[in-house]
Amino acid sequence: MKNQIRKIIEKATERKVSDFLVNVPNNPDHGDYSTNVALILAKKSGKNPVETANLIIEKIENNKIFKGVE
């Protein structure tokens, strides 16, 4: 599943970053999976991480693999 999520994110970000992680959070209240891709992209571009995350969410949230994306 991690690899599937990674490929979806890579496609959504047009492969601008390859050194991001997809993890299972220690706290189950934080979802089934998490990633640091928005933080990495924001740092590289000088943009706000939340805005960057929202742009990624817009591109992946309709994918059938996800129940929800936050």
Backbone as JSON, one array per atom type, in Angstrom:
{
  "sequence": "MKNQIRKIIEKATERKVSDFLVNVPNNPDHGDYSTNVALILAKKSGKNPVETANLIIEKIENNKIFKGVE",
  "N": [[0.82, -1.19, 0.0], [1.96, 1.24, 0.76], [3.73, 1.72, -1.35], [1.93, 2.12, -3.47], [0.65, 4.47, -2.64], [2.84, 6.16, -2.62], [3.48, 6.25, -5.39], [1.18, 7.52, -6.39], [1.41, 10.02, -5.18], [3.87, 10.86, -6.24], [3.16, 11.13, -8.93], [1.23, 13.16, -8.7], [2.77, 15.29, -7.81], [4.35, 15.66, -9.9], [6.79, 14.41, -9.9], [8.66, 16.06, -8.6], [9.95, 15.72, -6.28], [11.72, 13.17, -4.67], [12.63, 12.11, -2.37], [10.87, 11.7, -0.23], [8.87, 10.46, 2.55], [6.57, 7.8, 3.22], [4.63, 6.83, 5.76], [3.33, 4.79, 8.49], [1.54, 6.31, 10.93], [2.47, 6.69, 14.41], [0.46, 7.32, 16.2], [-2.8, 6.34, 16.01], [-4.89, 8.12, 15.65], [-4.01, 9.92, 13.85], [-4.45, 9.0, 11.33], [-4.2, 6.44, 8.73], [-1.96, 6.45, 7.11], [0.87, 8.59, 6.59], [2.71, 11.38, 5.23], [5.68, 13.22, 4.43], [5.9, 14.84, 2.27], [4.79, 17.35, 1.55], [6.1, 19.12, 3.26], [8.75, 18.9, 2.41], [8.56, 19.75, -0.3], [7.62, 22.36, 0.14], [9.75, 23.54, 1.48], [11.72, 23.45, -0.51], [10.58, 25.12, -2.41], [10.02, 27.46, -1.07], [7.5, 28.04, -0.23], [4.41, 28.06, 1.69], [3.9, 25.31, 3.85], [1.32, 24.26, 4.44], [-0.29, 25.29, 2.41], [0.97, 24.09, 0.25], [0.47, 21.4, 0.86], [-2.31, 21.4, 0.6], [-2.58, 21.81, -2.15], [-1.57, 19.41, -3.12], [-3.4, 17.64, -2.0], [-5.73, 18.35, -3.41], [-5.15, 17.21, -5.85], [-5.04, 14.46, -5.37], [-7.18, 13.56, -3.8], [-9.51, 12.49, -4.93], [-8.86, 9.99, -5.75], [-9.59, 6.57, -5.87], [-8.39, 4.88, -4.05], [-8.2, 6.12, -1.61], [-10.02, 6.8, 1.39], [-10.25, 9.21, 2.59], [-8.48, 12.32, 2.58], [-6.26, 14.31, 4.29]],
  "CA": [[0.0, 0.0, 0.0], [2.85, 2.41, 0.8], [4.24, 1.96, -2.7], [0.84, 2.68, -4.26], [0.5, 5.86, -2.21], [4.03, 6.88, -3.1], [3.34, 6.48, -6.84], [0.13, 8.52, -6.57], [1.98, 11.31, -4.78], [4.88, 11.22, -7.24], [2.45, 11.59, -10.12], [0.58, 14.43, -8.37], [3.79, 16.33, -7.66], [5.13, 15.63, -11.14], [8.11, 13.88, -9.53], [9.56, 17.13, -8.2], [10.64, 15.29, -5.08], [11.77, 11.71, -4.6], [13.16, 11.72, -1.07], [9.85, 11.81, 0.81], [8.5, 9.23, 3.23], [5.18, 7.42, 3.47], [4.72, 6.04, 6.99], [2.17, 4.54, 9.33], [1.76, 7.12, 12.13], [2.44, 6.01, 15.71], [-0.84, 7.6, 16.79], [-3.84, 6.0, 15.03], [-5.75, 9.29, 15.43], [-3.41, 10.69, 12.76], [-4.73, 8.34, 10.06], [-3.55, 5.16, 8.42], [-0.66, 6.74, 6.51], [1.26, 10.0, 6.56], [3.88, 11.66, 4.39], [6.34, 14.51, 4.64], [6.14, 15.4, 0.94], [4.45, 18.78, 1.51], [7.17, 19.85, 3.96], [9.93, 18.91, 1.54], [8.29, 20.64, -1.43], [7.51, 23.75, 0.63], [11.1, 24.01, 1.78], [12.41, 23.66, -1.77], [9.96, 26.21, -3.18], [9.85, 28.64, -0.24], [6.08, 28.26, -0.03], [3.82, 27.61, 2.94], [3.65, 23.86, 3.81], [-0.11, 23.97, 4.42], [-0.75, 25.57, 1.04], [1.54, 23.04, -0.58], [-0.29, 20.18, 1.15], [-3.65, 21.54, 0.01], [-2.46, 21.61, -3.6], [-1.4, 17.97, -3.33], [-4.69, 17.03, -1.66], [-6.65, 18.58, -4.53], [-4.79, 16.32, -6.95], [-5.12, 13.04, -5.04], [-8.29, 13.2, -2.94], [-10.54, 11.73, -5.64], [-8.37, 8.66, -6.07], [-10.41, 5.55, -5.22], [-7.63, 4.19, -3.02], [-8.33, 6.85, -0.36], [-11.32, 7.13, 1.98], [-10.16, 10.63, 2.85], [-7.12, 12.86, 2.56], [-6.17, 15.54, 5.09]],
  "C": [[0.88, 1.26, 0.0], [3.37, 2.74, -0.6], [3.18, 2.56, -3.61], [0.66, 4.16, -3.93], [1.65, 6.7, -2.73], [3.91, 7.21, -4.6], [2.28, 7.53, -7.13], [0.66, 9.91, -6.26], [3.02, 11.77, -5.79], [4.23, 11.76, -8.51], [1.83, 12.98, -9.86], [1.57, 15.58, -8.27], [4.7, 16.41, -8.87], [6.59, 15.28, -10.88], [9.13, 14.96, -9.2], [10.36, 16.77, -6.96], [10.61, 13.76, -5.03], [12.19, 11.21, -3.22], [12.15, 11.88, 0.07], [9.5, 10.44, 1.38], [6.99, 9.04, 3.23], [5.25, 6.45, 4.65], [3.36, 5.74, 7.57], [2.41, 5.33, 10.61], [1.71, 6.28, 13.41], [1.08, 6.16, 16.38], [-1.93, 7.32, 15.76], [-4.83, 7.14, 14.77], [-5.25, 10.14, 14.27], [-3.59, 10.02, 11.4], [-3.98, 7.04, 9.89], [-2.15, 5.35, 7.86], [-0.39, 8.24, 6.59], [2.47, 10.15, 5.65], [4.43, 13.04, 4.71], [6.56, 15.26, 3.33], [5.84, 16.9, 0.89], [5.54, 19.62, 2.19], [8.41, 19.96, 3.08], [9.73, 19.86, 0.36], [8.22, 22.1, -1.0], [8.89, 24.33, 0.91], [11.86, 24.32, 0.49], [11.88, 24.88, -2.53], [9.82, 27.51, -2.39], [8.39, 28.99, 0.01], [5.62, 27.71, 1.32], [3.51, 26.11, 2.85], [2.17, 23.5, 3.76], [-0.69, 24.21, 3.03], [-0.26, 24.5, 0.08], [0.77, 21.74, -0.39], [-1.67, 20.25, 0.52], [-3.63, 21.35, -1.5], [-2.32, 20.12, -3.94], [-2.73, 17.25, -3.07], [-5.68, 17.17, -2.82], [-6.4, 17.59, -5.67], [-5.03, 14.84, -6.65], [-6.4, 12.62, -4.32], [-9.38, 12.39, -3.63], [-10.09, 10.35, -6.07], [-9.13, 7.63, -5.24], [-9.7, 4.82, -4.07], [-7.83, 4.83, -1.63], [-9.76, 7.01, 0.09], [-11.38, 8.63, 2.23], [-8.7, 11.05, 2.87], [-7.14, 14.17, 3.32], [-4.74, 16.01, 5.14]]
}
